[in-house]
Amino acid sequence: MATQLFAAALAAQPALHDAFVELHGDLGAGKTTLVRHVLRALGIQGRVKSPTYAVVEPYELPGLAIWHFDFYRFSDPREWEDAGFRDIFASPGLKLAEWPEKAAGFLPRADLVIQLDAMDDDARQVTLTAQTDIGAALLQAASPAMSQKGQS
């Protein structure tokens, strides 16, 4: 429930529509689950697939392009460049990237970095780091949702 509230708080911010968000965390930390909640809160209907094998899953809403990346299977960061993702990242829209460290050195600076850490009792510790003005706006908007529950 806390993850849904946090995702809804992010999705309600117009700044998210042109943001690049990195999601960090171990396998099973909840990165894809958080992305699913954000996409649902934005209005995406139908199946929301993990892009683990496809590397990217695109979504379209009126006036909003969304790309959900999962770089887990990259063995070399240059695969990002070879895949032609530079054009996507240069275009307007929301980019959500899991395992961004696998494309290190090629990705632009993220607006917001979300670190998810699984706790012993199925709770998640979430750490947010803003790296741009867009990220700062998102962080400010998400802070009330984070402080209501403490963890998600």
N, CA, C and O atoms as a GROMACS GRO file, in nm:
protein
  608
    1MET      N    1   0.082  -0.119   0.000
    1MET     CA    2   0.000   0.000   0.000
    1MET      C    3   0.086   0.126   0.000
    1MET      O    4   0.055   0.222  -0.070
    2ALA      N    5   0.195   0.126   0.077
    2ALA     CA    6   0.283   0.241   0.083
    2ALA      C    7   0.351   0.264  -0.052
    2ALA      O    8   0.371   0.379  -0.092
    3THR      N    9   0.385   0.157  -0.122
    3THR     CA   10   0.446   0.170  -0.254
    3THR      C   11   0.349   0.237  -0.351
    3THR      O   12   0.389   0.321  -0.431
    4GLN      N   13   0.221   0.199  -0.344
    4GLN     CA   14   0.121   0.260  -0.430
    4GLN      C   15   0.105   0.409  -0.400
    4GLN      O   16   0.092   0.490  -0.491
    5LEU      N   17   0.105   0.445  -0.273
    5LEU     CA   18   0.093   0.585  -0.234
    5LEU      C   19   0.212   0.666  -0.284
    5LEU      O   20   0.197   0.777  -0.336
    6PHE      N   21   0.329   0.611  -0.268
    6PHE     CA   22   0.450   0.677  -0.315
    6PHE      C   23   0.446   0.693  -0.467
    6PHE      O   24   0.476   0.800  -0.519
    7ALA      N   25   0.410   0.585  -0.539
    7ALA     CA   26   0.401   0.590  -0.685
    7ALA      C   27   0.298   0.694  -0.730
    7ALA      O   28   0.322   0.768  -0.825
    8ALA      N   29   0.185   0.699  -0.662
    8ALA     CA   30   0.080   0.796  -0.696
    8ALA      C   31   0.128   0.939  -0.674
    8ALA      O   32   0.097   1.028  -0.752
    9ALA      N   33   0.205   0.961  -0.567
    9ALA     CA   34   0.259   1.095  -0.540
    9ALA      C   35   0.356   1.137  -0.651
    9ALA      O   36   0.354   1.252  -0.695
   10LEU      N   37   0.439   1.044  -0.697
   10LEU     CA   38   0.529   1.075  -0.808
   10LEU      C   39   0.451   1.102  -0.936
   10LEU      O   40   0.476   1.200  -1.006
   11ALA      N   41   0.357   1.014  -0.966
   11ALA     CA   42   0.281   1.023  -1.091
   11ALA      C   43   0.198   1.150  -1.100
   11ALA      O   44   0.167   1.196  -1.210
   12ALA      N   45   0.162   1.207  -0.986
   12ALA     CA   46   0.079   1.327  -0.985
   12ALA      C   47   0.157   1.453  -1.022
   12ALA      O   48   0.099   1.560  -1.041
   13GLN      N   49   0.289   1.440  -1.032
   13GLN     CA   50   0.372   1.557  -1.058
   13GLN      C   51   0.397   1.576  -1.208
   13GLN      O   52   0.449   1.486  -1.273
   14PRO      N   53   0.361   1.691  -1.262
   14PRO     CA   54   0.386   1.717  -1.404
   14PRO      C   55   0.534   1.704  -1.441
   14PRO      O   56   0.566   1.669  -1.554
   15ALA      N   57   0.624   1.732  -1.347
   15ALA     CA   58   0.768   1.722  -1.374
   15ALA      C   59   0.809   1.580  -1.413
   15ALA      O   60   0.910   1.562  -1.482
   16LEU      N   61   0.733   1.481  -1.370
   16LEU     CA   62   0.767   1.342  -1.402
   16LEU      C   63   0.754   1.315  -1.551
   16LEU      O   64   0.820   1.224  -1.603
   17HIS      N   65   0.673   1.391  -1.620
   17HIS     CA   66   0.645   1.365  -1.762
   17HIS      C   67   0.767   1.384  -1.852
   17HIS      O   68   0.766   1.337  -1.966
   18ASP      N   69   0.870   1.450  -1.804
   18ASP     CA   70   0.991   1.467  -1.882
   18ASP      C   71   1.114   1.439  -1.796
   18ASP      O   72   1.214   1.510  -1.802
   19ALA      N   73   1.104   1.333  -1.716
   19ALA     CA   74   1.211   1.300  -1.622
   19ALA      C   75   1.280   1.170  -1.661
   19ALA      O   76   1.224   1.085  -1.729
   20PHE      N   77   1.402   1.158  -1.614
   20PHE     CA   78   1.476   1.032  -1.622
   20PHE      C   79   1.496   0.986  -1.478
   20PHE      O   80   1.560   1.055  -1.398
   21VAL      N   81   1.441   0.869  -1.446
   21VAL     CA   82   1.447   0.815  -1.310
   21VAL      C   83   1.524   0.683  -1.312
   21VAL      O   84   1.490   0.591  -1.385
   22GLU      N   85   1.629   0.677  -1.232
   22GLU     CA   86   1.705   0.553  -1.215
   22GLU      C   87   1.650   0.479  -1.094
   22GLU      O   88   1.619   0.539  -0.992
   23LEU      N   89   1.639   0.346  -1.107
   23LEU     CA   90   1.597   0.261  -0.996
   23LEU      C   91   1.709   0.163  -0.965
   23LEU      O   92   1.750   0.085  -1.051
   24HIS      N   93   1.756   0.167  -0.842
   24HIS     CA   94   1.864   0.080  -0.797
   24HIS      C   95   1.812  -0.012  -0.687
   24HIS      O   96   1.721   0.024  -0.612
   25GLY      N   97   1.869  -0.130  -0.680
   25GLY     CA   98   1.834  -0.225  -0.575
   25GLY      C   99   1.865  -0.365  -0.621
   25GLY      O  100   1.876  -0.392  -0.740
   26ASP      N  101   1.880  -0.454  -0.525
   26ASP     CA  102   1.908  -0.594  -0.556
   26ASP      C  103   1.789  -0.659  -0.626
   26ASP      O  104   1.681  -0.601  -0.631
   27LEU      N  105   1.811  -0.778  -0.678
   27LEU     CA  106   1.701  -0.856  -0.734
   27LEU      C  107   1.594  -0.873  -0.627
   27LEU      O  108   1.625  -0.908  -0.513
   28GLY      N  109   1.470  -0.849  -0.663
   28GLY     CA  110   1.360  -0.866  -0.569
   28GLY      C  111   1.337  -0.749  -0.476
   28GLY      O  112   1.254  -0.758  -0.386
   29ALA      N  113   1.408  -0.639  -0.497
   29ALA     CA  114   1.392  -0.523  -0.408
   29ALA      C  115   1.263  -0.446  -0.435
   29ALA      O  116   1.218  -0.370  -0.350
   30GLY      N  117   1.202  -0.466  -0.552
   30GLY     CA  118   1.076  -0.400  -0.581
   30GLY      C  119   1.082  -0.294  -0.689
   30GLY      O  120   0.989  -0.213  -0.701
   31LYS      N  121   1.188  -0.292  -0.768
   31LYS     CA  122   1.203  -0.190  -0.873
   31LYS      C  123   1.090  -0.199  -0.976
   31LYS      O  124   1.024  -0.099  -1.005
   32THR      N  125   1.067  -0.318  -1.030
   32THR     CA  126   0.962  -0.335  -1.131
   32THR      C  127   0.825  -0.311  -1.071
   32THR      O  128   0.738  -0.254  -1.138
   33THR      N  129   0.803  -0.353  -0.949
   33THR     CA  130   0.675  -0.330  -0.883
   33THR      C  131   0.649  -0.180  -0.870
   33THR      O  132   0.537  -0.134  -0.895
   34LEU      N  133   0.749  -0.105  -0.831
   34LEU     CA  134   0.734   0.040  -0.820
   34LEU      C  135   0.700   0.101  -0.956
   34LEU      O  136   0.612   0.186  -0.965
   35VAL      N  137   0.770   0.058  -1.060
   35VAL     CA  138   0.743   0.110  -1.194
   35VAL      C  139   0.599   0.077  -1.234
   35VAL      O  140   0.530   0.162  -1.290
   36ARG      N  141   0.555  -0.044  -1.207
   36ARG     CA  142   0.416  -0.081  -1.240
   36ARG      C  143   0.316   0.011  -1.172
   36ARG      O  144   0.218   0.054  -1.233
   37HIS      N  145   0.340   0.041  -1.045
   37HIS     CA  146   0.250   0.130  -0.972
   37HIS      C  147   0.253   0.271  -1.030
   37HIS      O  148   0.149   0.336  -1.040
   38VAL      N  149   0.370   0.319  -1.068
   38VAL     CA  150   0.379   0.452  -1.130
   38VAL      C  151   0.303   0.454  -1.261
   38VAL      O  152   0.226   0.546  -1.288
   39LEU      N  153   0.324   0.351  -1.344
   39LEU     CA  154   0.255   0.346  -1.474
   39LEU      C  155   0.104   0.338  -1.456
   39LEU      O  156   0.030   0.405  -1.529
   40ARG      N  157   0.058   0.259  -1.363
   40ARG     CA  158  -0.086   0.250  -1.336
   40ARG      C  159  -0.140   0.386  -1.289
   40ARG      O  160  -0.246   0.430  -1.333
   41ALA      N  161  -0.065   0.452  -1.200
   41ALA     CA  162  -0.109   0.582  -1.150
   41ALA      C  163  -0.112   0.687  -1.261
   41ALA      O  164  -0.190   0.782  -1.254
   42LEU      N  165  -0.028   0.672  -1.362
   42LEU     CA  166  -0.029   0.763  -1.476
   42LEU      C  167  -0.145   0.735  -1.570
   42LEU      O  168  -0.184   0.820  -1.650
   43GLY      N  169  -0.201   0.613  -1.561
   43GLY     CA  170  -0.315   0.579  -1.646
   43GLY      C  171  -0.291   0.469  -1.746
   43GLY      O  172  -0.375   0.446  -1.833
   44ILE      N  173  -0.178   0.400  -1.738
   44ILE     CA  174  -0.151   0.289  -1.829
   44ILE      C  175  -0.246   0.174  -1.796
   44ILE      O  176  -0.255   0.131  -1.681
   45GLN      N  177  -0.315   0.126  -1.897
   45GLN     CA  178  -0.408   0.013  -1.883
   45GLN      C  179  -0.343  -0.111  -1.943
   45GLN      O  180  -0.245  -0.101  -2.016
   46GLY      N  181  -0.398  -0.225  -1.912
   46GLY     CA  182  -0.346  -0.349  -1.970
   46GLY      C  183  -0.224  -0.399  -1.898
   46GLY      O  184  -0.190  -0.352  -1.789
   47ARG      N  185  -0.159  -0.496  -1.958
   47ARG     CA  186  -0.045  -0.562  -1.897
   47ARG      C  187   0.078  -0.471  -1.896
   47ARG      O  188   0.111  -0.408  -1.996
   48VAL      N  189   0.143  -0.466  -1.783
   48VAL     CA  190   0.269  -0.393  -1.770
   48VAL      C  191   0.376  -0.500  -1.752
   48VAL      O  192   0.389  -0.561  -1.646
   49LYS      N  193   0.454  -0.519  -1.859
   49LYS     CA  194   0.554  -0.626  -1.860
   49LYS      C  195   0.689  -0.576  -1.809
   49LYS      O  196   0.723  -0.458  -1.823
   50SER      N  197   0.763  -0.667  -1.752
   50SER     CA  198   0.901  -0.637  -1.716
   50SER      C  199   0.984  -0.638  -1.844
   50SER      O  200   0.969  -0.728  -1.926
   51PRO      N  201   1.070  -0.538  -1.862
   51PRO     CA  202   1.152  -0.534  -1.984
   51PRO      C  203   1.283  -0.612  -1.973
   51PRO      O  204   1.377  -0.585  -2.049
   52THR      N  205   1.292  -0.706  -1.882
   52THR     CA  206   1.417  -0.778  -1.859
   52THR      C  207   1.472  -0.839  -1.988
   52THR      O  208   1.592  -0.830  -2.014
   53TYR      N  209   1.388  -0.900  -2.068
   53TYR     CA  210   1.436  -0.965  -2.190
   53TYR      C  211   1.432  -0.872  -2.310
   53TYR      O  212   1.520  -0.880  -2.396
   54ALA      N  213   1.335  -0.785  -2.318
   54ALA     CA  214   1.324  -0.692  -2.431
   54ALA      C  215   1.412  -0.568  -2.413
   54ALA      O  216   1.434  -0.495  -2.509
   55VAL      N  217   1.462  -0.545  -2.295
   55VAL     CA  218   1.543  -0.431  -2.253
   55VAL      C  219   1.459  -0.304  -2.237
   55VAL      O  220   1.483  -0.227  -2.144
   56VAL      N  221   1.362  -0.281  -2.324
   56VAL     CA  222   1.277  -0.162  -2.311
   56VAL      C  223   1.134  -0.197  -2.347
   56VAL      O  224   1.108  -0.271  -2.442
   57GLU      N  225   1.042  -0.142  -2.268
   57GLU     CA  226   0.898  -0.152  -2.297
   57GLU      C  227   0.846  -0.010  -2.311
   57GLU      O  228   0.852   0.067  -2.215
   58PRO      N  229   0.795   0.026  -2.429
   58PRO     CA  230   0.740   0.159  -2.447
   58PRO      C  231   0.591   0.163  -2.413
   58PRO      O  232   0.520   0.064  -2.430
   59TYR      N  233   0.546   0.278  -2.365
   59TYR     CA  234   0.405   0.301  -2.334
   59TYR      C  235   0.369   0.439  -2.387
   59TYR      O  236   0.454   0.527  -2.397
   60GLU      N  237   0.244   0.455  -2.422
   60GLU     CA  238   0.199   0.583  -2.479
   60GLU      C  239   0.068   0.625  -2.414
   60GLU      O  240  -0.026   0.546  -2.405
   61LEU      N  241   0.065   0.747  -2.368
   61LEU     CA  242  -0.057   0.812  -2.319
   61LEU      C  243  -0.073   0.940  -2.400
   61LEU      O  244   0.025   0.987  -2.457
   62PRO      N  245  -0.191   0.996  -2.407
   62PRO     CA  246  -0.207   1.123  -2.479
   62PRO      C  247  -0.110   1.228  -2.425
   62PRO      O  248  -0.117   1.266  -2.308
   63GLY      N  249  -0.020   1.274  -2.510
   63GLY     CA  250   0.077   1.375  -2.471
   63GLY      C  251   0.193   1.326  -2.386
   63GLY      O  252   0.270   1.408  -2.336
   64LEU      N  253   0.207   1.195  -2.370
   64LEU     CA  254   0.316   1.142  -2.286
   64LEU      C  255   0.369   1.011  -2.341
   64LEU      O  256   0.296   0.912  -2.352
   65ALA      N  257   0.497   1.011  -2.374
   65ALA     CA  258   0.568   0.888  -2.411
   65ALA      C  259   0.644   0.840  -2.288
   65ALA      O  260   0.704   0.919  -2.216
   66ILE      N  261   0.642   0.709  -2.266
   66ILE     CA  262   0.708   0.650  -2.149
   66ILE      C  263   0.790   0.531  -2.196
   66ILE      O  264   0.745   0.451  -2.278
   67TRP      N  265   0.912   0.520  -2.144
   67TRP     CA  266   0.997   0.405  -2.173
   67TRP      C  267   1.045   0.346  -2.041
   67TRP      O  268   1.099   0.417  -1.956
   68HIS      N  269   1.024   0.218  -2.026
   68HIS     CA  270   1.071   0.144  -1.907
   68HIS      C  271   1.185   0.054  -1.952
   68HIS      O  272   1.165  -0.040  -2.029
   69PHE      N  273   1.305   0.084  -1.904
   69PHE     CA  274   1.426   0.010  -1.941
   69PHE      C  275   1.467  -0.084  -1.829
   69PHE      O  276   1.444  -0.057  -1.711
   70ASP      N  277   1.529  -0.194  -1.868
   70ASP     CA  278   1.593  -0.286  -1.773
   70ASP      C  279   1.724  -0.330  -1.837
   70ASP      O  280   1.724  -0.410  -1.931
   71PHE      N  281   1.834  -0.278  -1.786
   71PHE     CA  282   1.965  -0.306  -1.843
   71PHE      C  283   2.035  -0.424  -1.777
   71PHE      O  284   2.155  -0.443  -1.794
   72TYR      N  285   1.962  -0.504  -1.702
   72TYR     CA  286   2.020  -0.615  -1.625
   72TYR      C  287   2.103  -0.708  -1.713
   72TYR      O  288   2.209  -0.754  -1.670
   73ARG      N  289   2.058  -0.736  -1.833
   73ARG     CA  290   2.125  -0.833  -1.919
   73ARG      C  291   2.242  -0.776  -1.998
   73ARG      O  292   2.309  -0.849  -2.071
   74PHE      N  293   2.268  -0.647  -1.986
   74PHE     CA  294   2.382  -0.588  -2.056
   74PHE      C  295   2.511  -0.646  -1.998
   74PHE      O  296   2.528  -0.651  -1.877
   75SER      N  297   2.600  -0.687  -2.086
   75SER     CA  298   2.732  -0.733  -2.040
   75SER      C  299   2.837  -0.625  -2.062
   75SER      O  300   2.948  -0.634  -2.009
   76ASP      N  301   2.802  -0.524  -2.141
   76ASP     CA  302   2.893  -0.414  -2.170
   76ASP      C  303   2.810  -0.287  -2.184
   76ASP      O  304   2.710  -0.286  -2.256
   77PRO      N  305   2.849  -0.180  -2.115
   77PRO     CA  306   2.771  -0.055  -2.123
   77PRO      C  307   2.753  -0.004  -2.265
   77PRO      O  308   2.656   0.067  -2.293
   78ARG      N  309   2.845  -0.038  -2.356
   78ARG     CA  310   2.835   0.009  -2.495
   78ARG      C  311   2.711  -0.046  -2.565
   78ARG      O  312   2.672   0.004  -2.670
   79GLU      N  313   2.650  -0.150  -2.509
   79GLU     CA  314   2.527  -0.204  -2.567
   79GLU      C  315   2.418  -0.097  -2.570
   79GLU      O  316   2.331  -0.100  -2.657
   80TRP      N  317   2.421  -0.004  -2.475
   80TRP     CA  318   2.324   0.105  -2.471
   80TRP      C  319   2.335   0.188  -2.599
   80TRP      O  320   2.234   0.218  -2.664
   81GLU      N  321   2.456   0.224  -2.634
   81GLU     CA  322   2.481   0.303  -2.755
   81GLU      C  323   2.444   0.221  -2.879
   81GLU      O  324   2.378   0.272  -2.970
   82ASP      N  325   2.486   0.096  -2.883
   82ASP     CA  326   2.458   0.010  -2.998
   82ASP      C  327   2.309  -0.010  -3.021
   82ASP      O  328   2.266  -0.028  -3.135
   83ALA      N  329   2.230  -0.007  -2.915
   83ALA     CA  330   2.085  -0.028  -2.925
   83ALA      C  331   2.011   0.098  -2.974
   83ALA      O  332   1.892   0.092  -3.003
   84GLY      N  333   2.081   0.209  -2.984
   84GLY     CA  334   2.019   0.331  -3.033
   84GLY      C  335   1.937   0.406  -2.930
   84GLY      O  336   1.848   0.483  -2.966
   85PHE      N  337   1.965   0.385  -2.803
   85PHE     CA  338   1.887   0.448  -2.698
   85PHE      C  339   1.917   0.598  -2.682
   85PHE      O  340   1.841   0.669  -2.615
   86ARG      N  341   2.025   0.645  -2.741
   86ARG     CA  342   2.058   0.787  -2.730
   86ARG      C  343   1.943   0.874  -2.780
   86ARG      O  344   1.911   0.977  -2.720
   87ASP      N  345   1.880   0.833  -2.891
   87ASP     CA  346   1.768   0.910  -2.946
   87ASP      C  347   1.649   0.914  -2.852
   87ASP      O  348   1.583   1.017  -2.838
   88ILE      N  349   1.621   0.802  -2.786
   88ILE     CA  350   1.509   0.798  -2.691
   88ILE      C  351   1.536   0.893  -2.575
   88ILE      O  352   1.448   0.968  -2.534
   89PHE      N  353   1.658   0.889  -2.523
   89PHE     CA  354   1.690   0.973  -2.408
   89PHE      C  355   1.698   1.121  -2.445
   89PHE      O  356   1.686   1.207  -2.358
   90ALA      N  357   1.717   1.150  -2.572
   90ALA     CA  358   1.720   1.290  -2.617
   90ALA      C  359   1.580   1.344  -2.645
   90ALA      O  360   1.562   1.464  -2.664
   91SER      N  361   1.481   1.256  -2.649
   91SER     CA  362   1.345   1.298  -2.680
   91SER      C  363   1.266   1.325  -2.551
   91SER      O  364   1.303   1.276  -2.444
   92PRO      N  365   1.156   1.402  -2.562
   92PRO     CA  366   1.073   1.426  -2.443
   92PRO      C  367   1.004   1.297  -2.398
   92PRO      O  368   0.981   1.206  -2.478
   93GLY      N  369   0.971   1.293  -2.272
   93GLY     CA  370   0.899   1.178  -2.216
   93GLY      C  371   0.964   1.127  -2.089
   93GLY      O  372   1.070   1.174  -2.048
   94LEU      N  373   0.900   1.032  -2.029
   94LEU     CA  374   0.945   0.971  -1.904
   94LEU      C  375   1.029   0.848  -1.935
   94LEU      O  376   0.987   0.760  -2.010
   95LYS      N  377   1.148   0.844  -1.876
   95LYS     CA  378   1.235   0.728  -1.888
   95LYS      C  379   1.259   0.673  -1.748
   95LYS      O  380   1.305   0.745  -1.659
   96LEU      N  381   1.229   0.544  -1.729
   96LEU     CA  382   1.249   0.475  -1.603
   96LEU      C  383   1.348   0.362  -1.630
   96LEU      O  384   1.323   0.278  -1.717
   97ALA      N  385   1.459   0.359  -1.558
   97ALA     CA  386   1.563   0.261  -1.589
   97ALA      C  387   1.603   0.180  -1.467
   97ALA      O  388   1.647   0.233  -1.365
   98GLU      N  389   1.585   0.048  -1.479
   98GLU     CA  390   1.634  -0.045  -1.379
   98GLU      C  391   1.775  -0.088  -1.420
   98GLU      O  392   1.805  -0.097  -1.539
   99TRP      N  393   1.859  -0.115  -1.322
   99TRP     CA  394   1.997  -0.158  -1.342
   99TRP      C  395   2.075  -0.059  -1.430
   99TRP      O  396   2.145  -0.101  -1.522
  100PRO      N  397   2.065   0.072  -1.402
  100PRO     CA  398   2.135   0.169  -1.485
  100PRO      C  399   2.288   0.156  -1.480
  100PRO      O  400   2.358   0.198  -1.572
  101GLU      N  401   2.338   0.097  -1.373
  101GLU     CA  402   2.483   0.080  -1.362
  101GLU      C  403   2.539  -0.008  -1.474
  101GLU      O  404   2.658  -0.002  -1.504
  102LYS      N  405   2.454  -0.091  -1.536
  102LYS     CA  406   2.497  -0.177  -1.646
  102LYS      C  407   2.519  -0.096  -1.775
  102LYS      O  408   2.577  -0.147  -1.870
  103ALA      N  409   2.473   0.028  -1.777
  103ALA     CA  410   2.495   0.118  -1.892
  103ALA      C  411   2.577   0.239  -1.848
  103ALA      O  412   2.568   0.346  -1.908
  104ALA      N  413   2.654   0.222  -1.743
  104ALA     CA  414   2.731   0.332  -1.684
  104ALA      C  415   2.820   0.400  -1.788
  104ALA      O  416   2.883   0.336  -1.872
  105GLY      N  417   2.821   0.533  -1.780
  105GLY     CA  418   2.903   0.611  -1.870
  105GLY      C  419   2.832   0.650  -1.999
  105GLY      O  420   2.881   0.735  -2.073
  106PHE      N  421   2.718   0.589  -2.027
  106PHE     CA  422   2.644   0.620  -2.149
  106PHE      C  423   2.512   0.690  -2.120
  106PHE      O  424   2.464   0.768  -2.201
  107LEU      N  425   2.454   0.662  -2.005
  107LEU     CA  426   2.327   0.725  -1.969
  107LEU      C  427   2.349   0.871  -1.932
  107LEU      O  428   2.453   0.906  -1.876
  108PRO      N  429   2.252   0.956  -1.962
  108PRO     CA  430   2.261   1.094  -1.912
  108PRO      C  431   2.241   1.094  -1.761
  108PRO      O  432   2.203   0.993  -1.702
  109ARG      N  433   2.267   1.206  -1.701
  109ARG     CA  434   2.246   1.220  -1.556
  109ARG      C  435   2.097   1.206  -1.526
  109ARG      O  436   2.014   1.271  -1.588
  110ALA      N  437   2.065   1.120  -1.431
  110ALA     CA  438   1.925   1.100  -1.391
  110ALA      C  439   1.875   1.221  -1.314
  110ALA      O  440   1.950   1.284  -1.240
  111ASP      N  441   1.746   1.251  -1.332
  111ASP     CA  442   1.685   1.356  -1.253
  111ASP      C  443   1.665   1.311  -1.110
  111ASP      O  444   1.688   1.385  -1.014
  112LEU      N  445   1.620   1.185  -1.096
  112LEU     CA  446   1.591   1.129  -0.964
  112LEU      C  447   1.647   0.988  -0.958
  112LEU      O  448   1.628   0.908  -1.050
  113VAL      N  449   1.715   0.958  -0.849
  113VAL     CA  450   1.767   0.823  -0.824
  113VAL      C  451   1.688   0.765  -0.708
  113VAL      O  452   1.679   0.824  -0.601
  114ILE      N  453   1.632   0.647  -0.732
  114ILE     CA  454   1.556   0.577  -0.627
  114ILE      C  455   1.633   0.450  -0.592
  114ILE      O  456   1.654   0.364  -0.677
  115GLN      N  457   1.674   0.439  -0.467
  115GLN     CA  458   1.742   0.321  -0.417
  115GLN      C  459   1.644   0.243  -0.330
  115GLN      O  460   1.593   0.296  -0.232
  116LEU      N  461   1.617   0.119  -0.368
  116LEU     CA  462   1.525   0.033  -0.293
  116LEU      C  463   1.605  -0.077  -0.224
  116LEU      O  464   1.683  -0.147  -0.288
  117ASP      N  465   1.585  -0.091  -0.096
  117ASP     CA  466   1.652  -0.195  -0.020
  117ASP      C  467   1.548  -0.274   0.058
  117ASP      O  468   1.468  -0.218   0.133
  118ALA      N  469   1.549  -0.406   0.038
  118ALA     CA  470   1.456  -0.494   0.110
  118ALA      C  471   1.501  -0.505   0.255
  118ALA      O  472   1.619  -0.520   0.285
  119MET      N  473   1.403  -0.497   0.345
  119MET     CA  474   1.429  -0.511   0.488
  119MET      C  475   1.390  -0.653   0.529
  119MET      O  476   1.333  -0.728   0.450
  120ASP      N  477   1.420  -0.690   0.651
  120ASP     CA  478   1.393  -0.826   0.699
  120ASP      C  479   1.244  -0.861   0.704
  120ASP      O  480   1.209  -0.978   0.689
  121ASP      N  481   1.157  -0.764   0.724
  121ASP     CA  482   1.015  -0.791   0.746
  121ASP      C  483   0.929  -0.759   0.623
  121ASP      O  484   0.815  -0.716   0.638
  122ASP      N  485   0.982  -0.781   0.503
  122ASP     CA  486   0.913  -0.755   0.377
  122ASP      C  487   0.888  -0.607   0.350
  122ASP      O  488   0.821  -0.573   0.253
  123ALA      N  489   0.940  -0.519   0.433
  123ALA     CA  490   0.930  -0.375   0.410
  123ALA      C  491   1.044  -0.334   0.316
  123ALA      O  492   1.139  -0.409   0.296
  124ARG      N  493   1.033  -0.215   0.262
  124ARG     CA  494   1.137  -0.162   0.175
  124ARG      C  495   1.185  -0.028   0.232
  124ARG      O  496   1.105   0.055   0.276
  125GLN      N  497   1.314  -0.010   0.230
  125GLN     CA  498   1.373   0.119   0.263
  125GLN      C  499   1.396   0.189   0.130
  125GLN      O  500   1.459   0.134   0.040
  126VAL      N  501   1.344   0.310   0.117
  126VAL     CA  502   1.356   0.385  -0.007
  126VAL      C  503   1.439   0.510   0.019
  126VAL      O  504   1.410   0.587   0.111
  127THR      N  505   1.542   0.529  -0.062
  127THR     CA  506   1.625   0.649  -0.054
  127THR      C  507   1.614   0.721  -0.187
  127THR      O  508   1.637   0.663  -0.293
  128LEU      N  509   1.578   0.849  -0.181
  128LEU     CA  510   1.562   0.930  -0.301
  128LEU      C  511   1.674   1.032  -0.308
  128LEU      O  512   1.709   1.094  -0.208
  129THR      N  513   1.732   1.048  -0.427
  129THR     CA  514   1.836   1.148  -0.447
  129THR      C  515   1.804   1.228  -0.572
  129THR      O  516   1.796   1.173  -0.682
  130ALA      N  517   1.785   1.358  -0.555
  130ALA     CA  518   1.761   1.447  -0.668
  130ALA      C  519   1.895   1.492  -0.723
  130ALA      O  520   1.985   1.528  -0.648
  131GLN      N  521   1.908   1.490  -0.856
  131GLN     CA  522   2.033   1.531  -0.920
  131GLN      C  523   2.014   1.650  -1.015
  131GLN      O  524   2.111   1.701  -1.072
  132THR      N  525   1.888   1.695  -1.030
  132THR     CA  526   1.858   1.808  -1.118
  132THR      C  527   1.741   1.885  -1.056
  132THR      O  528   1.686   1.845  -0.953
  133ASP      N  529   1.704   1.995  -1.118
  133ASP     CA  530   1.589   2.070  -1.072
  133ASP      C  531   1.461   1.988  -1.084
  133ASP      O  532   1.374   1.994  -0.997
  134ILE      N  533   1.448   1.911  -1.191
  134ILE     CA  534   1.332   1.823  -1.207
  134ILE      C  535   1.328   1.722  -1.092
  134ILE      O  536   1.223   1.698  -1.033
  135GLY      N  537   1.442   1.664  -1.062
  135GLY     CA  538   1.451   1.569  -0.952
  135GLY      C  539   1.416   1.632  -0.818
  135GLY      O  540   1.350   1.569  -0.735
  136ALA      N  541   1.459   1.756  -0.797
  136ALA     CA  542   1.427   1.826  -0.672
  136ALA      C  543   1.277   1.847  -0.659
  136ALA      O  544   1.221   1.833  -0.551
  137ALA      N  545   1.210   1.881  -0.771
  137ALA     CA  546   1.065   1.898  -0.768
  137ALA      C  547   0.996   1.766  -0.737
  137ALA      O  548   0.899   1.762  -0.661
  138LEU      N  549   1.045   1.658  -0.794
  138LEU     CA  550   0.987   1.526  -0.768
  138LEU      C  551   1.011   1.483  -0.624
  138LEU      O  552   0.923   1.426  -0.559
  139LEU      N  553   1.129   1.510  -0.574
  139LEU     CA  554   1.164   1.476  -0.436
  139LEU      C  555   1.075   1.551  -0.338
  139LEU      O  556   1.025   1.493  -0.242
  140GLN      N  557   1.054   1.678  -0.363
  140GLN     CA  558   0.969   1.758  -0.276
  140GLN      C  559   0.826   1.705  -0.277
  140GLN      O  560   0.761   1.700  -0.173
  141ALA      N  561   0.777   1.666  -0.394
  141ALA     CA  562   0.640   1.615  -0.407
  141ALA      C  563   0.625   1.478  -0.341
  141ALA      O  564   0.521   1.448  -0.284
  142ALA      N  565   0.730   1.396  -0.349
  142ALA     CA  566   0.722   1.261  -0.294
  142ALA      C  567   0.745   1.257  -0.144
  142ALA      O  568   0.706   1.161  -0.078
  143SER      N  569   0.809   1.359  -0.088
  143SER     CA  570   0.843   1.359   0.054
  143SER      C  571   0.724   1.339   0.147
  143SER      O  572   0.736   1.262   0.242
  144PRO      N  573   0.608   1.404   0.124
  144PRO     CA  574   0.494   1.379   0.213
  144PRO      C  575   0.448   1.233   0.211
  144PRO      O  576   0.413   1.178   0.316
  145ALA      N  577   0.449   1.171   0.095
  145ALA     CA  578   0.408   1.030   0.086
  145ALA      C  579   0.508   0.942   0.160
  145ALA      O  580   0.470   0.842   0.221
  146MET      N  581   0.636   0.978   0.154
  146MET     CA  582   0.739   0.899   0.221
  146MET      C  583   0.727   0.915   0.372
  146MET      O  584   0.739   0.817   0.445
  147SER      N  585   0.704   1.036   0.419
  147SER     CA  586   0.700   1.059   0.563
  147SER      C  587   0.573   1.002   0.627
  147SER      O  588   0.572   0.976   0.748
  148GLN      N  589   0.467   0.981   0.549
  148GLN     CA  590   0.345   0.923   0.604
  148GLN      C  591   0.368   0.779   0.649
  148GLN      O  592   0.314   0.736   0.751
  149LYS      N  593   0.447   0.706   0.572
  149LYS     CA  594   0.466   0.564   0.601
  149LYS      C  595   0.608   0.532   0.647
  149LYS      O  596   0.631   0.429   0.709
  150GLY      N  597   0.703   0.620   0.617
  150GLY     CA  598   0.840   0.595   0.657
  150GLY      C  599   0.911   0.502   0.562
  150GLY      O  600   1.021   0.531   0.514
  151GLN      N  601   0.849   0.389   0.533
  151GLN     CA  602   0.906   0.291   0.441
  151GLN      C  603   0.795   0.248   0.347
  151GLN      O  604   0.677   0.263   0.377
  152SER      N  605   0.836   0.196   0.235
  152SER     CA  606   0.736   0.141   0.143
  152SER      C  607   0.773   0.002   0.102
  152SER      O  608   0.701  -0.061   0.025
   0.00000   0.00000   0.00000
